């Protein structure tokens, strides 16, 4: 919808006459190389439902302006993101950005039945104030439910026009294949996007998942490119769990989840090596991770891939978007990152659902 508004504004300017040069904006992905991934903002911190992020309309509007200035045109959210959908709708995000969202799947066991999924999708678009979202995901597999029944619900939601593309998140490779096969057999919309955990210190997806996605023509949208902020922390911060530990702070709503994923001895060692790698590359620890994922990993824009980034502060948004314009981290840093992966590989999780 925001693209239609921009076109209308351009046409009105032409009708008024060439009183000033017409400026055309481009998205961040368009301004980078053709094989660069799409850049998406993670919308979980939108609204007052968490103890981190952007709690009111003024701070949210500033987020939107920073995203627009930086060329990021898509926001990712979910039904379980603490009222994020409501606040994105309240602040008219859908008129300015493409929105993706999710039915809970296994994160709320038994919730995403075939009967409930169309209702979830309907409620999502109503909250957002849009006719449809772009990608609508099953957020995680739910072994307590019948997958075929769930996919019937996805088909009904798609026929109702609530979303354009069907997505999966946190499914293992075999389950992605099974989902694809059922959809193809039944004539349901095929999964077109997969959202999964991937970072310099979480690369198990390279073995089975990503080859499966490539075979099936499914785009890979990366979440947690900083491993939930881990790659900006020190071993001491993780051990102490103070406020400066981010998601690893004892007071943080997600500390249990992320601590279980990454607060392990091998990761403490990896953080020491990560700091050295960033210094040698001449950039911050966060920049090193984002650029490696976007330009030096298996992520590739030619497959429609994307990188989802998050922020707790406004300053982090503009800074992160500027990093994506700098390209590869270089051969020396890539080699160092491969060595760091070997340190943690034996303790690395697959994703935020399948530990």
N, C-alpha and C positions, 0 to 999 in steps of 0.2 A: 504494500500500500504506500509506503514512503517513496518508492520509486515513481508511482503514478503522480503523487503530489509534486515531486521534483519536476517531472515532465510538464505538468500543468503550469507551474511557475515559470518554466523556461518559455512556454508558448505565450504566456501573458506578457513576458518581457519583450518578445519579438513583436507582438502586436502594438506595444507602446512605442516601438522604434528604438534604434541603437543609441540610446543616450549614454550608455556606458558599456565597456567591454563585457561580454558574457563569460562568466567563469563556470567551467564544468568541473565538478568534483569527481574523484575516482576513489574506489575502495582501496584499502591497503593491499589486498591481494592483487588488484589490477596494477598497482604501482610497482609491484615487485616482479621478479622473473616469472615467466609463464608457468614454470613448474613449482612455484611457491604455493604453499597451502593457504587455504582460506583461514582468516583469523576471526575467532568467535569469543565474545565476552561471556564468562560464566556468571549467570544472574542470581546465584544463591544469596549473595549479600544484599540484594535489593529489598529494602523494607526493614521494619523494626523487629522482625521475628527472631533475630540472632543477637549474640553479644559481639558481633563483628560486622563491619560493613557500613551501609548507608541507610540510616533509619528514618529519613523524612524527605518530603518532596523537594526541598531546596538542595539537599545533598545528592539526591537521585538525578535531578536536572543537571547538576554539574557533571555527573557521570556521563549522561547522554551527550552533553556538549563535547566532552573530552573524547568520547568514542567517535563522534562525527568528525571532529577535527583530525583525529588520527586515522580515519578511513576504515573503521570497523563498523560493519553494517548488520551484524547478527548477534542476538543475545540468546543464550541457552538457559532454560529454566526447567522446573519439574513440579509435579503436584506436591511432592514431599519437601520442597524447599521453603519451609517456614513462612508461607504467605507471599513468596516472591511473585507468583502469578497475579495475585490480587494487586500488588503494588505496581507491577508492570502495567496492568490495566488502568489503575487509578491515575498513573502518570502518562498514559497514552503512548507507551513505548511502541506499540504495534503500528502507529502511524509514521514512525521514524526508522524502525528496524524490522528485519526479519526475525521472527521468534520461533524457537524450537522448544518442545516440551515433552513430558513423559508421563505415562501411567506407572504406578509404583512397582508393579511386578513383585518380585520376591522380597523387596524391602518392606512391604506390608503384606505378610503372608495371607493368601486367600482373597485379597482385595481385587486383583485384576482378573476377574472372571470374564468369560465371553459376554455375559450380560452386562457387566459393569463397565467394560472398556469403552463402549460408545458413549455411555453417560459421563465417564471421566473426561473423554475428549470434548464432549459438548460443554461441560462445565469449564474446561480449560479455555476454550475460545470465548465463552461468555465472560469469564473473568478478565481475559486479556482485551476484550472488546474488538476482536478481529473475526473475520469470516473463517479463517483457517490458519494453522501454523504450517511451517515448511516441513520439518521433520517431527514425527511423533513416535517416540520410542516406548518399548517395554523396558523399564529401567533395569530390571534384572530377572533372570529366570525364576520361576516359582514351582518347585518340584511337587507342591501340594495340589497343583491344578493341572488340568488337561491342556496341553499345548494346542492341540487342534481346536479346542473350544475357544481358547484365547485368540487364536488367529482368525476364527470366525468373527469374533468381536472387532478385531482390527479391520477386517474387511467391511463390516457394517459401518464403522466410523469413517472409513475412507469413502464409501459410497455416499455417506451423508455430507461429505465435503469438509470434514473437520481438519484434515491434513493433506499435504501434497505427497510426502515421501514417508515410507515406513522405516523405522530404525530399531535396532537392537542395541542393548548396552549390557555389559558384564556377562554375556553368554560365552561359554567355552566354544572352541572351534567346531566340535562335533554337533553341538546344539545349534550353532549358526547354520550348518549344513542341513540339519534336520528341518529347521524352520523354513529354509529356502525350498527344500524339496516339497514340503507340505503346501506351501503357498503356490508353488508352480503347478502341482497336481490339482489343486482346488480352484485355480484361477484367481487367487487372491493377489493383492499387491505384493510384489517381491520386496524383501528387505534391500534398501538402497544405501543405508548409512549404518555404520557401527561405531558406537562411542565407547572407547576403552581406555584403561589406564596405560600410560606409557611415559617413560622418562629415561634419562641416562642410567638410573639405578633400578628400573623395573622394565626389563626387556624380554621377559619370557614369551610375550606375544609374537616375537619374531620367529619362533619355532613352528607353531601350528596355526595360530589365529590369523596372522597377517597373510600368509600364503593362501589360506582359505578365502579370505576377503578378496584377494586379487583374482583368484580363480572364478569367483562368483560375481565379480564386478561391483563390489560393495565398497563405498568410500570409508576411510578410517578417520574418525574425529577423535583426537587425543584429549583426554582429561588428565589432570595432575602432572603436567610436564615438569613441575618442581617437586614431584613426589609429596604433594600436600604441604609444600613449603619447606620440606626437609632440607633441600639443597641450599637454603639460605641460612641454615642454623649451624651451631657448633655442637660437638659432643657434650660440652658442659651445659649448654642450654637444654638439651634433651634430658640430661640426667637430673637437673634441678627442677625443670617443669615450671619455671616462673612465667610471668606475663610476656616476656620477650621471646618465649618459645613458640608463639603463634598457636597453631593447632595442636601442638605438643604441650601446651601449658595445662596444668592440672585443672584450671578453671574453665577451659575451652569446651564448648558443647561437643566437639568432635575428638577430644583428646584420647578417649578410649579406643576409638576406631583407628586413628592414625598411629597412635602409640603401638598398637598391636601389629600394625603393618611394618613399621620401620624403626621403632626404638629398640634396636638389637645390636649386639656387639660388632658385627661386621659392618653395619651402617655407621657406627661411631668412627671406625677406622676409615671408612670411605669418605666421611665428611672432612677428615684431615687431608686426605689426598685431593678432594674436590677443591678445597681452598687453595692448595698449591697449584692446581690446574688453572684456576681462574686467574691467579696472580701471573702465571706464565703467559696466559692468553691476553692479559692486559684488560680484563673486564670484570664485572661483578659476578658473583656466583650464580645469581638469578639469570643474568644475561647469557652466561655460558650455557645454561640448561635450555633456555628458550630457543636460542639460535641453533644448538645441536639438534633439538627435536625438529625444528622447522626446516633445516637445510642440510643436515648431515646424517640423519637417521633413515629409516625405511619410509618415513612419511614423504608423500610426493603429490604435489598439486595436480599432476596429470591424471591421477585417479580420483580427483575430487576430494582429497584429504583436507583436514582442517586441524588447527591447534586451538584449544579452548584455554584462555588464560583468565586468572582471577586477580582480584585486588581487594585489599582492606582499606586502602587510602586512595584519595584522588591522585596524589602524586605518582602512585605506582602505575596508573593507567597510561598516562602520556609517556612515561619512561619505558614501559614495556612495549608499547606500540612503536616507539622509536628503535628499539632493539631489533624488531623484526625486519627493519629496513637495512640491516648491516650484513646480512648474508652468512656464509659459512664461518665456522670457528677456526678453520685451518687444519692442515694435516697433523701437526704436532698435538694440538688439543684433542683431535679425534682419536689419536692413538692412546693418549692418556686416559680418555674416557672409556675406551675399550678395556683398559687395564683395571680401571675402577669397577667396571661391571663384573669382572672376574672375582673381585673381592666379596661381592654381596650376592652373587648369583644363587648360591646354595640356600640363602635365607629369603630371597626375594618373593614377594607375593605376586599372584597373577593380576589381581585387580582388587577393588574395594569391596567386592562381594565374595569372590572365591579366594580366600586367603591360603 
